[in-house]
Amino acid sequence: MGTLKAAFKAFVFNKYSDISILISCLLAYLLVNDFSILTFNNQIQFYVNYYISVLGFELSYIELLSFFLISAAFIKSAQFGTHI
């Protein structure tokens, strides 16, 4: 029974990480309208003051993008708190 529980936990964590990567890619595309990392790096300085309203909170677009990228990286590399 313990292995089934651990397998389900690993499955859920990996799916959350996949969704985080997808959301971060979509946010980056919506910001610069291109999937090129060079375009993103060259244009990111112009979008520092962009904010988005999520559930009544004003969040920086870059902070939201960074949150999803970092959470996906933590889960994929099994950092403390997401290791199973």
C-alpha positions as CSV (number, residue, x, y, z in Angstrom):
1,M,0.0,0.0,0.0
2,G,2.9,2.4,0.7
3,T,4.3,2.0,-2.8
4,L,1.0,2.9,-4.4
5,K,0.8,6.0,-2.2
6,A,4.3,7.1,-3.1
7,A,3.7,6.4,-6.8
8,F,0.6,8.6,-6.8
9,K,2.4,11.3,-5.0
10,A,5.2,11.2,-7.6
11,F,2.7,11.3,-10.4
12,V,0.9,14.4,-8.9
13,F,4.1,16.2,-8.3
14,N,5.3,15.5,-11.9
15,K,2.0,16.7,-13.4
16,Y,2.1,19.9,-11.4
17,S,5.7,20.5,-12.7
18,D,4.6,19.8,-16.2
19,I,1.7,22.3,-15.9
20,S,4.1,24.9,-14.3
21,I,6.5,24.6,-17.3
22,L,3.5,24.9,-19.7
23,I,2.2,28.0,-17.9
24,S,5.7,29.6,-17.8
25,C,6.1,29.0,-21.6
26,L,2.7,30.5,-22.3
27,L,3.4,33.5,-20.1
28,A,6.8,34.1,-21.9
29,Y,5.1,33.8,-25.3
30,L,2.3,36.2,-24.3
31,L,4.9,38.7,-23.2
32,V,7.2,38.8,-26.2
33,N,5.1,37.0,-28.9
34,D,8.0,34.6,-29.7
35,F,9.4,31.4,-28.4
36,S,13.0,32.4,-29.0
37,I,15.1,32.7,-25.8
38,L,17.3,35.3,-27.5
39,T,14.2,37.5,-28.2
40,F,13.0,37.0,-24.6
41,N,16.4,38.0,-23.1
42,N,16.7,41.1,-25.3
43,Q,13.1,42.3,-24.6
44,I,12.7,41.4,-21.0
45,Q,14.0,44.8,-19.8
46,F,11.0,46.6,-21.4
47,Y,8.4,44.5,-19.5
48,V,9.7,44.9,-15.9
49,N,6.8,47.2,-14.9
50,Y,4.0,45.0,-16.3
51,Y,1.5,43.8,-13.8
52,I,-1.3,41.3,-13.9
53,S,-4.4,41.0,-11.7
54,V,-4.9,37.5,-10.3
55,L,-7.8,37.0,-7.8
56,G,-7.7,40.6,-6.8
57,F,-3.9,40.7,-6.3
58,E,-1.6,42.8,-8.4
59,L,1.4,40.6,-9.4
60,S,4.4,41.5,-11.5
61,Y,4.4,39.6,-14.7
62,I,8.0,38.7,-14.3
63,E,7.5,37.5,-10.8
64,L,4.7,35.3,-11.8
65,L,6.7,33.8,-14.7
66,S,9.7,33.3,-12.3
67,F,7.5,31.6,-9.7
68,F,6.3,29.0,-12.2
69,L,9.8,28.4,-13.6
70,I,11.4,28.0,-10.2
71,S,8.6,25.8,-8.9
72,A,9.0,23.5,-11.9
73,A,12.8,23.4,-11.4
74,F,12.4,22.6,-7.7
75,I,10.0,19.7,-8.4
76,K,12.0,18.3,-11.4
77,S,15.3,18.3,-9.4
78,A,13.7,17.0,-6.2
79,Q,14.8,19.9,-4.0
80,F,13.9,19.9,-0.3
81,G,10.1,20.0,0.2
82,T,9.4,18.3,-3.1
83,H,11.6,15.3,-2.7
84,I,9.6,12.0,-2.4
